[in-house]
Amino acid sequence: MANKRTLKKFIRNTCAAIAAETLMATAIFPEIKEEDAHNIVRKAAHLQAEFLPKVNVAGRTFVATVEKPTHMATPHRNPAVKALIEEFDKAVVELVKEMNAIFPDSVKQVLKQTVNE
């Protein structure tokens, strides 16, 4: 990520996309339980609320240790930010697995047929 603002946008957009896809799938396929879909949306919101404050902390952690604040203090070279991105990626993968688990087999078959066509 180029800077903290870009990283925050990435986190917001990723969580919003997960929530939107879940709600859209619920609207298209009535076989999906709404309660399960709403749990996924809640978890996506919680994920966003959990990681956005960490962006500021991770950025400050590295900048405070740099002797001369130069272009070398950018987030993509920051080990704390890299660790934050890896942690976020793992959480997103788990959430997507949960999202896929709420789809009944009939819905998965329809989606597979659509992709193969």
Secondary structure, 3 states (H helix, E strand, C coil): CCCHHHHHHHHHHHHHHHHHHHHHHHHHCCCCCHHHHHHHHHHHHHHHHHHHHHHHHHHHHHHHHCCCCCHHHCHHHCHHHHHHHHHHHHHHHHHHHHHHHCCCHHHHHHHHHHHHC
